[in-house]
Amino acid sequence: MTASLAETEARLADLTTTRKVIAELAPTGGQPAPPETNTVYQAIVNTFNQHPDQEFRARELHELLGMPTDEASVNITRSRLGRLTRQGFLIQPGRGRYQKRT
């Protein structure tokens, strides 16, 4: 019974964390989020293509591309960079750093 209670508490903690993440990513003011476009991905890919030997952090990319640097936007870009890494386009030479795979 103790193990079952511990497992339930762990699941509850996971659900609480998930709820907080969703609340941070959800747009405020009741307005729907703008549709996701490939233009952001294309801008990121173009930046890495133009600077293949340079490492970037998500915030540096935002500054370079003139994108908002608020934490929620940068976190979304980190997610995009992770996806590009899993797809084999980028590598991670260090924690939080991304570089084009050569």
C-alpha positions in Angstrom: 0.0 0.0 0.0 2.9 2.3 0.8 4.4 1.7 -2.6 1.1 2.4 -4.3 0.8 5.7 -2.4 4.3 6.7 -3.4 3.6 5.9 -7.1 0.4 7.9 -7.0 2.2 10.9 -5.4 4.9 10.7 -8.1 2.2 10.7 -10.8 0.6 13.7 -9.2 3.9 15.6 -9.1 4.3 14.8 -12.9 0.8 16.1 -13.6 1.4 19.3 -11.6 4.6 19.9 -13.6 2.9 19.2 -16.9 0.1 21.6 -15.9 2.6 24.4 -15.1 4.4 23.9 -18.4 1.1 24.0 -20.4 0.0 27.1 -18.5 3.3 28.9 -19.4 3.0 28.0 -23.1 -0.7 28.8 -23.4 -1.4 32.3 -24.8 -2.9 34.8 -22.4 -6.0 36.9 -23.0 -8.0 34.1 -24.4 -6.6 34.7 -27.9 -5.7 31.6 -29.9 -2.0 31.0 -30.6 -0.9 32.0 -34.1 -0.6 29.0 -36.4 2.9 27.4 -36.5 4.7 28.2 -39.7 7.9 26.8 -41.2 9.3 30.3 -41.4 10.9 30.1 -38.0 12.4 26.7 -38.7 13.6 28.0 -42.0 15.2 31.0 -40.4 17.0 28.8 -37.8 18.2 26.4 -40.6 19.4 29.3 -42.7 21.4 30.7 -39.8 23.1 27.4 -39.2 23.7 27.1 -43.0 25.3 30.5 -43.1 27.5 29.8 -40.0 28.2 26.0 -40.2 31.2 26.1 -37.9 29.7 28.4 -35.2 27.9 27.2 -32.1 24.7 28.9 -31.0 22.6 29.0 -27.9 18.8 29.4 -28.2 18.9 33.0 -26.8 21.8 33.9 -29.1 19.7 32.8 -32.1 16.8 34.9 -30.9 19.1 38.0 -30.6 20.6 37.3 -34.0 17.3 36.8 -35.8 15.5 39.7 -34.0 13.1 37.4 -32.3 11.6 38.0 -28.8 13.9 36.9 -26.0 11.3 36.2 -23.3 11.7 32.8 -21.6 8.6 31.2 -23.2 9.8 32.0 -26.7 13.3 30.9 -26.1 12.0 27.6 -24.6 10.0 27.0 -27.8 13.2 27.5 -29.8 15.0 25.1 -27.5 12.4 22.5 -28.4 12.8 23.2 -32.1 16.6 22.9 -31.8 16.1 19.6 -30.0 13.9 18.4 -32.9 16.5 19.4 -35.4 19.1 17.6 -33.4 17.1 14.4 -33.3 16.5 14.7 -37.0 20.3 14.8 -37.5 20.6 18.3 -38.8 22.4 19.7 -35.7 24.8 18.3 -33.1 25.2 19.4 -29.5 28.9 20.1 -28.8 28.1 21.3 -25.3 25.2 21.6 -23.0 22.7 24.1 -24.5 24.9 24.7 -27.6 23.9 23.7 -31.1 26.0 23.4 -34.2 25.3 22.3 -37.8 26.3 18.6 -38.4 29.1 18.5 -40.9 
